[in-house]
Amino acid sequence: MSAAGQPPIPPVYRHPLGLPAGSVRAVLVLLVAGLFWMFLLLPADQYPPVPLYLHCLLPTVMLYFVTRNQPTDPRVPPQPGPWHLPRGFFRLLLLLGFLAAIGWQCYNSPEVLRDRLTPLKDDLDKWPYLLGTLGGSFLLGRLLRLGPWRRAAWFQDFLAWISLLAMIAIVVEICISLFVQPEFLKSLDRLVWECVLTGIVTMYFAARS
């Protein structure tokens, strides 16, 4: 029981899927970063540059770096890091991964690095739609975190699952496009699909940051 006159210790809330704070976001940013590293390290003469919608997911990595998962109230005991790993583990892994992938390609072929990071001209037509999706999804996520349901386990788990499924769909689509390359996939206009998946992942980060 707290001493007389002292405010009660704030409760420690449950986080999505019952995992430590930041665990779902850590998986999402590792998948985003891993796709970037893969594009940078693939042979230059066989594969296209990084798709534009994957560029649009890079802000989630930066947002992960600046988001504080620990409670700010000193009376609340420290919480475990994402996936019960040491705090800063995923940030260090991301930093080392980007430095290694970019450094290796800079050393071998700076021109390939430049070309890989330059979106295709055909993709630039998608920019207004992707930018609108990013802005709208971020605003929606910030509004969702204001509702009375924001601490509900069902709501947190629902957002976590749809964001993970969206990110897995992005990984599957990119791998099929790169390594299987079915003709029917090349002929499809995937703008709406890419906007939906990008928007879901962005919305989750906005709601949880």
Secondary structure as UniProt FT lines:
FT   TURN            4..5
FT   HELIX           16..18
FT   TURN            21..22
FT   HELIX           23..41
FT   TURN            44..46
FT   HELIX           52..56
FT   HELIX           58..66
FT   TURN            74..75
FT   HELIX           82..84
FT   TURN            87..88
FT   HELIX           89..108
FT   HELIX           110..117
FT   HELIX           121..124
FT   TURN            125..126
FT   HELIX           127..144
FT   TURN            145..146
FT   TURN            148..151
FT   HELIX           153..175
FT   HELIX           176..180
FT   HELIX           183..187
FT   HELIX           191..208
//
